[in-house]
Amino acid sequence: MRQFPLCDMKTGTYARVVRLDTKGDLRRRFMDICLVEGAPVECLRKSPAGDPKAYLIRGAVIAIRKEDAATVMVEADL
């Protein structure tokens, strides 16, 4: 299946997290919001300027900036 960064998800699409390519505080923040390997993600909407985007992650809507979302690899297998 095709892997791509979370920031490239289109509104209304689903994917599953493959890996986090980040370290430190950002990695900890992602893990705190359950953005971990295997987690299903839906891209709900984007701001009028296009950044950030809102994602549904395990029942919570989370806004993530493009530069941060670029460090999360997902695959569209859902």
C-alpha positions in Angstrom: 0.0 0.0 0.0 1.1 3.5 -0.7 2.7 5.4 2.2 2.6 9.2 2.4 2.8 12.0 5.0 -0.2 12.8 7.1 -0.2 16.4 5.7 -0.9 15.1 2.2 -4.3 13.5 3.2 -7.3 15.0 1.4 -10.4 16.1 3.3 -12.8 13.2 3.9 -10.2 10.4 3.5 -9.1 7.8 5.9 -5.6 6.3 6.6 -3.7 4.3 9.2 -0.5 5.5 10.9 2.6 3.6 9.8 5.3 5.4 11.7 6.3 8.6 13.4 9.5 10.2 12.0 10.0 12.6 14.9 11.7 12.7 18.3 11.5 14.6 21.5 8.5 16.7 22.6 6.6 16.4 19.4 6.8 12.6 19.4 5.6 12.7 23.1 2.7 15.0 22.1 1.6 12.7 19.3 1.7 9.7 21.6 -0.3 11.6 24.2 -3.1 12.2 21.6 -2.9 8.5 20.6 -1.3 9.2 17.2 0.7 6.0 17.3 1.5 3.2 14.9 -1.8 1.5 13.7 -4.1 4.3 14.8 -6.8 5.1 12.2 -7.0 8.7 11.1 -9.6 10.7 9.2 -8.9 14.1 7.7 -12.0 16.2 8.6 -11.3 19.7 7.3 -8.6 22.3 6.7 -8.5 25.9 7.8 -9.3 28.5 5.2 -5.6 29.2 4.7 -5.0 25.4 4.3 -2.9 25.1 7.5 -3.6 23.5 10.0 -5.9 20.6 9.2 -8.3 18.9 11.6 -8.0 15.1 12.0 -10.2 12.6 13.8 -7.9 10.4 15.9 -9.5 7.8 18.2 -12.6 9.9 18.8 -10.9 13.3 19.3 -10.6 16.1 16.7 -7.0 17.4 16.7 -5.6 20.3 14.6 -2.1 19.6 13.4 0.2 22.0 11.5 1.5 20.9 8.1 5.2 20.9 9.3 4.3 18.6 12.2 2.0 16.4 10.1 4.8 15.9 7.6 6.6 13.8 10.2 3.8 11.2 10.4 3.7 8.5 7.7 0.3 6.9 7.0 -1.1 4.5 4.4 -4.5 4.5 2.9 -5.6 1.0 3.6 -9.0 1.7 5.2 
